[in-house]
Amino acid sequence: MSELERMPPGVNPVVPSSARVYDYLLGGKDNLAVDRAVADRLLAVAPDARLVARANRMFLTRAVRHLARQGIRQFLDLGTGIPTSPSVHEVAREVSPACRVVYVDYDPVVTMHAQVLLTGAPGIESIRADLRQPDVILGDPHVTGLIDFDQPVAVLMVACLHFVTDDEDPGGIVAAFRKWLAPGSHLVVSHAMAESSPAAVAQLTRATAGSPARPTFRTHEQVLRLFDGFELIGPGLVPVHEWTIGEADEPVIPLLEGTPALRVEGGVGRLPADAG
């Protein structure tokens, strides 16, 4: 069976997908030639990009595990990407089988895989929706039927807000979700940074021009502002391979010597009791 025959309706085989590029960097097989071309161009100037992708994934699992240990039992994963093990529900349920997870992504390939893997799994839902439309997500019966917004929720925005342009107002999107959250809720964000090497920024920008996979690189201060209303925990906003909290976490992934050419920073924020 060819690549195209495996693709669900709605997939344009000549337009790269951020989820499929990320899948390729992680060593997955659910990607097309156009996605591999984008990733290979990035790897030519940022040969550590695969390690950074792995570190980003480990940041997600560390954050989810920590939050589950702190008593969070509800997770809203925005921009899920193609399922990779361990997934959010697998990590959270290692701590407590009571954890509930809603996966959200607009990519039809992601939706296809989620439907196959999660059909009939209690306490887990997957919907096809765009994080740029918070009202649609927050009003979806699959979300409201599983997530109790009167109780703390962890909202995961890992490696997705850099695909939201400034005109689409990423800060406003985060604020729209924040309004629904009870005190004690958390926001988990990782983001491609403007402090990456100029060659990596230029190459990835050229390779994804005109596609939904084109990132907007933001500065450390700009990403910090996405946490407005939240209190950063742990080490704050740091390169994803450096984010750790507690003593039982996995070892930090060793990157190539020096600063990685593709810089991705991550942080976890907590909504305080006096949040209004």
C-alpha positions, 0 to 999 in steps of 0.5 A: 500500500502506498503512502497516499493510500494510507492517508485519510480524506482531507490530507494534501500530499504536497503540503507538509504537516507539523504533526507528521514532521514531528513524527518523522523527527521522533522516528515514526512512520506516519509521514509523507515525502513532503514532511521528510523533506522539511525535516531533512532540510532542518536537520542539515542546519540543526543536526540535533533536531531529533534529540530536541524533539525527543527532549520535548517529548520527555518534557511532556511526560515529565510534566504530566507525571508531576501533575498527576502526582500532585493530584491532577486527574484531568488533562486537555491535550491541545495539538496532540500530534500523532500518538507516540508511546508513552501517551499522555493517558498512559503516563498519567494513569501510571500514577492514577487510573482515574485520570481522564484525557481529551486529545485535540488536534485538527490534523486528519491523520492524528484523528484517524490514529486516535480513533483506531487506538482509543475507540472504547477506552473509558475516560479518554476522548479524541476530537478533531478541532483547532486550538485557535477556536477555544469556544468550539473545543470548550463547547464540544460535548466530548470535552464537557462530558469528560472534563469538569471545569469546576475542578483543576485541569491541566491544559497541555499546549506542547509544541503547538503555539508556535504554529499560531501566528501573531495575528491569530493572537496566541496570548488571547487563545491561552486566556480564553482557556484560562477563563474556564479553569479552576484554581489549581489548574495548570498550563504546560507549554513548549515553544520554538524560540527566536534564540535558535540559530539564525540558520535553523530559523531561516531554513525552517521558515523557507521549507514551510512557507505557505503551509500550516507547518510554518512556525513563528519563532518567539523570544523568551520574553514573548513566551513568558507572556503566554503564562500571564495569570499563571505562576511558573513552577519548577525551574521556570521557562527553560530549554526542554532538556533542562526542565525537571522537577522532583527526584524521580524524573528520567535523566536529562537527554544529552544534546550535542555539545554546546547550545542546540541549533533549534532551541525549544523552551518549556514551562509549567504554570499554576493558576493560583487560588486568587486568580480572577 
